Amino acid sequence: MDGGALSVLPVGAGVRGAPLLRCLLRGVCGGVRGAGSTRLLDRLHRNRGAAVWETPSSSPGPVGSALSTKFGPRPVVMAGGILAALGMLLASFATSLTHLYLSIGLLSGSGWALTFTPTLACLSRYFSRRRSLATGLALTGVGLSSFAFAPLFQWLLSHYAWRGALLLVSALSLHLVACGALLRPLFLTEDPAVGGPGAQLASLLHHGPFLRYTVALTLINTGFFIPYVHLVAHLQDLNWDPLPAAFLLSVAAISDLVGRVASGWLGDAVPGPVARLLMLWTTLTGVSLALFPVAQAPTALVALTVAYGFTSGALTPVAFSMLPELVGTGRIYCGLGLLQMVESIGGLLGAPLSGYLRDVTGNYTASFVVAGVFLLAGSGVLITLPHFFCFSAPTLKPQDLVTEALDTKVPLPKEGLGED
Amino acid sequence: MRALPGPGGPRAPAPLLLLLLCLLAAARPSWADGHPSASPVTSLPVREEMMAKYSNLPLESHNISLTEHSDVPVEKNITLQRPSNVELICQFTTSGDLNLVNVTWKKDDELLESNYMINITGSIMYTLYTVTIINSKQMGSYSCFFEEEKEQRGTFNFKVPELHGKNKPLITYVGDSTVLICKCQDCAPLNWTWYSSNGSVQVPLDVQMNDKYVINGTNANETRLKIMHISEEDQGSYWCHAVFQLGESEERLQLVVLSYLVPLKPFLGIIAEVVLLVAIILLCEMYTQKKKKQPDDGKEFKQMEQLKSDDSNGIENNATRHRKNESVSQ
């Protein structure tokens, strides 16, 4: 795609501008589940585990990836949207807690997983030069929609009670189907060469850099979510009132949004492998986390929170846009699905581990330091990735990746759609 | 120093001294029950009896400070749920002569004649009023007045604990069940009752209908009314009453009953909008694809001609060829 891609929204611009808007919309749609589910579940039974709903439940992830590889992202995302809406619809008729958990957790959760991975992966296929920025912008959707939907859901709850609110949220979730409809099928050169989902999974599991990358991201994920879960409690330990503490969380969320967009732009502007930027942001996030226990004064805490928000937001788009550099755009769906499934283990372990450390030591110092250590360990593993120390821009051509992966020496036909 | 005799606490002076004091304060009414007709001689054993009866009640003490410059009357709210002995202390500081200050106590608007003491230490004047509150008749507002040039007033308001329900109406659907909760902080009422009202008349709920109303509360300080099989007639106001030894407290809760049609209309509206969006997107896509296919046939033909003429230029034109191919295939 040439530079015209981003400067024009798709009013008559045709195919080029459309993918960006699609992905922005996907971000907004995807945020519906994040904001909605936590709020409603919190309201219904104040379950702290509701924070887990924020992270995409990734066990159906590989299924979604396999299906996307075979059929393209569009049918998978549309089906996911229907599933998600159906789950909410059934939940509005729930008569027991089990019913509620099953409908939202299983049905809607699977639906969300089916939409999240393919849309994020297909971004890397549509964009090659503005990949990071597109990913960054798409990921802002979650944060923005949380801001926008939170008051909306309060309003829904106060006018329609939880049953009516769930019903209407289900209708809103159906917009994921519309977002999915925007994802036009795309055929890239290396698609036939990398084979079907099974072959891709097998080749990925033997791909050294990909495995190292998965390990790095799992470590990063373990430490990543801890402040989200424990920052407010830590502030209350330091005798902060609930209102300024909640305000500080909002500040972190805003700097997170800014960080995502800034890092996305930076990832495209700076030549060279994106792995270096990822390592930079991860190290900075780890350092700011480890410094949290040291800061006592309010100004220091605010500064650290802004720094944490910015750097943690900054590492997300780069983490996703780095994957196609490693495995190529042909295997992106399976790669992302597998990656999500493994790294979510880290995410699920992180918060309980931190809570356990808190119970054992009496304050959050150990939790924050351990989180920082995990992040630094993850960034350390990133150094072992190939081309890390290259100074020129080794924009990996699809041909190179495919030959590297499949060990074939068949000369490939000319480049097809969607490539520079 | 002026000092008026009065019972200050669980003291038990010798009966002889008491008799003397009673003879001195001959016309004063008995303090506990407010019966002005009791004679001083008979008030002695009554008072002793009452002091013995109520000495096991908890004792509370409350303070109000006033100065000559207090502009607004100072009020203090006291929440009582059990009978207790209460000491009300007002202290007054002024730059003038404390001996010229006139002190009075009033309950609501009725002047109180006994049961208070006045004491001056240094530049502060204290007045202490003791009252035993055993039923709702003794609840109310007790005020101390310090009269110098201006009258300064301090008021103690006795109240039973307030109930908290929900400020916003509770929304529920036909056929659903809901729980109305009334609670108060740190209280243990003798009894809880529920009433419903449409308008101004409160009607007690028929709790015998076990499949409709169930009242229970896990703690003493709350009550829960569970209403099952809700219908449209259940809409309205519900009142929970808490009965204390010293009075009653009530709170109003509102129930709004909606039918399923209410959220269904916006639901169907949004679904229709999504279906429309998807249809528009898919149709636009088919339309643009058709448009591309038609001129593409013409372009491809031209492209083939150009390729044949470019072939002779060799490898340098690979880049241009790629770019041209790209613009065609996109």
Contacts between the chains, C-beta under 8 A, distances in Angstrom:
chain1	res1	chain2	res2	distance
A	14	B	288	7.3
A	15	B	330	6.6
A	158	B	168	6.6
A	158	B	171	7.7
A	159	B	171	7.3
A	160	B	171	6.9
A	160	B	258	7.3
A	160	B	262	7.1
A	160	B	263	4.9
A	161	B	171	4.0
A	161	B	172	6.2
A	161	B	173	6.9
A	161	B	258	7.5
A	163	B	173	5.9
A	163	B	176	7.4
A	163	B	263	7.7
A	164	B	171	7.9
A	164	B	173	7.5
A	164	B	258	7.2
A	164	B	262	6.9
A	164	B	263	3.5
A	167	B	263	5.0
A	167	B	264	7.5
A	167	B	267	5.2
A	168	B	263	6.0
A	168	B	266	6.1
A	168	B	267	6.0
A	168	B	270	7.1
A	170	B	267	7.6
A	171	B	266	7.5
A	171	B	267	4.9
A	171	B	270	3.7
A	171	B	271	5.5
A	171	B	274	7.4
A	172	B	270	6.5
A	174	B	270	7.2
A	174	B	271	6.3
A	174	B	274	4.6
A	175	B	274	5.8
A	175	B	277	7.6
A	177	B	274	6.3
A	177	B	278	6.0
A	178	B	274	5.5
A	178	B	277	4.3
A	178	B	278	5.2
A	178	B	281	6.7
A	181	B	277	7.6
A	181	B	278	4.8
A	181	B	281	4.4
A	181	B	282	6.0
A	182	B	281	5.9
A	184	B	285	6.5
A	414	B	322	6.4
A	414	B	325	6.3
A	415	B	322	6.9
A	415	B	326	7.5
A	416	B	329	6.7
A	417	B	329	6.1
A	417	B	330	6.0
